[in-house]
Amino acid sequence: MTLWTQKVLNGLNPTSKDWKEHLKKAHLKAPSMTPNAYAKYKTKEGFCSYEVLANTLLDLNTKKSILDLACGDGFLIPYIQKKKDYLLLLSDALQKNPAFAIHINVL
């Protein structure tokens, strides 16, 4: 249990340092925690927030590249794969390889 969690459970105010430590430990333990928690929630049209983000980025992005900071387990990748010839740059400082790129060329 992190110091942030202990403070919250005891009714104390955690610091921003506590929060940063908590995020690092939690994401190292479970990099897919965010998609697991939120991907099941859908818009009226049936899209999860990752689909909404991907569609927005693909509609707006004319450079054909997208940088995903704090990518975790790469949950956004399949939603970007809908389009041809995109360079998806993934970076997660908590991973062993903090920066890598995937060139998506869907036929």
C-alpha positions as a LaTeX table, in Angstrom:
\begin{tabular}{lrrr}
\hline
Residue & $x$ (\AA) & $y$ (\AA) & $z$ (\AA) \\
\hline
Met1 & 0.00 & 0.00 & 0.00 \\
Thr2 & 1.41 & 3.38 & $-0.96$ \\
Leu3 & 1.77 & 6.33 & 1.37 \\
Trp4 & $-0.87$ & 8.18 & $-0.69$ \\
Thr5 & $-3.36$ & 5.36 & $-0.15$ \\
Gln6 & $-2.59$ & 5.17 & 3.57 \\
Lys7 & $-3.15$ & 8.91 & 3.98 \\
Val8 & $-6.43$ & 8.84 & 2.04 \\
Leu9 & $-7.73$ & 5.90 & 4.07 \\
Asn10 & $-6.81$ & 7.69 & 7.30 \\
Gly11 & $-8.49$ & 10.95 & 6.32 \\
Leu12 & $-5.19$ & 12.78 & 5.84 \\
Asn13 & $-4.20$ & 15.01 & 2.91 \\
Pro14 & $-1.59$ & 13.37 & 0.71 \\
Thr15 & 1.03 & 15.55 & $-0.98$ \\
Ser16 & 1.75 & 15.81 & $-4.70$ \\
Lys17 & 4.94 & 13.83 & $-4.01$ \\
Asp18 & 2.78 & 11.06 & $-2.47$ \\
Trp19 & 0.56 & 11.10 & $-5.58$ \\
Lys20 & 3.52 & 10.81 & $-7.97$ \\
Glu21 & 4.94 & 7.89 & $-5.99$ \\
His22 & 1.52 & 6.23 & $-5.97$ \\
Leu23 & 1.12 & 6.60 & $-9.74$ \\
Lys24 & 4.55 & 5.12 & $-10.43$ \\
Lys25 & 4.00 & 2.13 & $-8.19$ \\
Ala26 & 0.45 & 1.51 & $-9.34$ \\
His27 & 1.27 & 1.71 & $-13.06$ \\
Leu28 & 4.31 & $-0.52$ & $-12.71$ \\
Lys29 & 2.15 & $-3.08$ & $-10.97$ \\
Ala30 & $-0.77$ & $-2.81$ & $-13.42$ \\
Pro31 & $-0.03$ & $-0.84$ & $-16.63$ \\
Ser32 & $-3.51$ & $-1.59$ & $-17.96$ \\
Met33 & $-5.35$ & $-0.20$ & $-14.94$ \\
Thr34 & $-6.81$ & 2.79 & $-16.79$ \\
Pro35 & $-8.31$ & 0.86 & $-19.73$ \\
Asn36 & $-9.56$ & $-1.82$ & $-17.37$ \\
Ala37 & $-11.32$ & 0.82 & $-15.31$ \\
Tyr38 & $-12.73$ & 3.09 & $-18.03$ \\
Ala39 & $-12.87$ & 1.35 & $-21.43$ \\
Lys40 & $-16.18$ & $-0.30$ & $-20.58$ \\
Tyr41 & $-17.95$ & 3.06 & $-20.39$ \\
Lys42 & $-19.41$ & 4.06 & $-23.76$ \\
Thr43 & $-20.87$ & 7.15 & $-25.37$ \\
Lys44 & $-24.43$ & 7.11 & $-26.72$ \\
Glu45 & $-22.90$ & 6.09 & $-30.05$ \\
Gly46 & $-21.17$ & 3.10 & $-28.43$ \\
Phe47 & $-17.58$ & 4.42 & $-28.37$ \\
Cys48 & $-15.21$ & 4.11 & $-25.43$ \\
Ser49 & $-13.02$ & 7.12 & $-24.56$ \\
Tyr50 & $-10.06$ & 5.55 & $-26.40$ \\
Glu51 & $-12.12$ & 5.33 & $-29.61$ \\
Val52 & $-13.23$ & 8.94 & $-29.19$ \\
Leu53 & $-9.62$ & 10.04 & $-28.69$ \\
Ala54 & $-8.34$ & 8.00 & $-31.64$ \\
Asn55 & $-11.07$ & 9.25 & $-33.98$ \\
Thr56 & $-10.45$ & 12.85 & $-32.92$ \\
Leu57 & $-6.70$ & 12.52 & $-33.42$ \\
Leu58 & $-7.08$ & 10.80 & $-36.77$ \\
Asp59 & $-9.54$ & 13.45 & $-37.97$ \\
Leu60 & $-7.35$ & 16.35 & $-36.86$ \\
Asn61 & $-3.87$ & 15.02 & $-37.49$ \\
Thr62 & $-2.57$ & 15.80 & $-40.98$ \\
Lys63 & 1.05 & 14.93 & $-40.14$ \\
Lys64 & 0.31 & 11.19 & $-40.03$ \\
Ser65 & 1.98 & 10.71 & $-36.66$ \\
Ile66 & 0.68 & 10.50 & $-33.12$ \\
Leu67 & 2.64 & 10.59 & $-29.87$ \\
Asp68 & 1.08 & 8.66 & $-26.99$ \\
Leu69 & 2.74 & 9.67 & $-23.73$ \\
Ala70 & 2.24 & 7.34 & $-20.78$ \\
Cys71 & 0.96 & 4.66 & $-23.15$ \\
Gly72 & 0.96 & 1.94 & $-20.49$ \\
Asp73 & 0.00 & $-1.28$ & $-22.22$ \\
Gly74 & $-0.67$ & 0.35 & $-25.61$ \\
Phe75 & $-4.45$ & 0.10 & $-25.40$ \\
Leu76 & $-4.85$ & 2.93 & $-27.93$ \\
Ile77 & $-3.00$ & 1.04 & $-30.72$ \\
Pro78 & $-5.92$ & $-0.91$ & $-32.22$ \\
Tyr79 & $-8.00$ & 2.24 & $-32.47$ \\
Ile80 & $-5.24$ & 4.02 & $-34.41$ \\
Gln81 & $-4.82$ & 1.00 & $-36.70$ \\
Lys82 & $-8.09$ & 1.88 & $-38.42$ \\
Lys83 & $-6.22$ & 4.26 & $-40.72$ \\
Lys84 & $-3.41$ & 3.64 & $-43.20$ \\
Asp85 & 0.16 & 4.84 & $-42.82$ \\
Tyr86 & 0.32 & 6.30 & $-39.34$ \\
Leu87 & 3.42 & 6.50 & $-37.23$ \\
Leu88 & 2.38 & 5.92 & $-33.64$ \\
Leu89 & 5.07 & 6.92 & $-31.17$ \\
Leu90 & 4.62 & 5.38 & $-27.75$ \\
Ser91 & 6.39 & 6.48 & $-24.61$ \\
Asp92 & 6.04 & 5.37 & $-21.03$ \\
Ala93 & 8.79 & 6.40 & $-18.64$ \\
Leu94 & 7.87 & 3.56 & $-16.31$ \\
Gln95 & 8.59 & 0.85 & $-18.88$ \\
Lys96 & 12.01 & $-0.72$ & $-19.48$ \\
Asn97 & 12.11 & 0.80 & $-22.97$ \\
Pro98 & 10.65 & 4.28 & $-22.37$ \\
Ala99 & 10.37 & 5.28 & $-26.02$ \\
Phe100 & 9.57 & 3.18 & $-29.04$ \\
Ala101 & 7.74 & 3.64 & $-32.30$ \\
Ile102 & 5.32 & 1.53 & $-34.27$ \\
His103 & 4.72 & 2.22 & $-37.93$ \\
Ile104 & 1.20 & 1.20 & $-38.74$ \\
Asn105 & 0.56 & 0.36 & $-42.35$ \\
Val106 & $-2.86$ & $-1.21$ & $-42.61$ \\
Leu107 & $-3.77$ & $-2.48$ & $-46.06$ \\
\hline
\end{tabular}
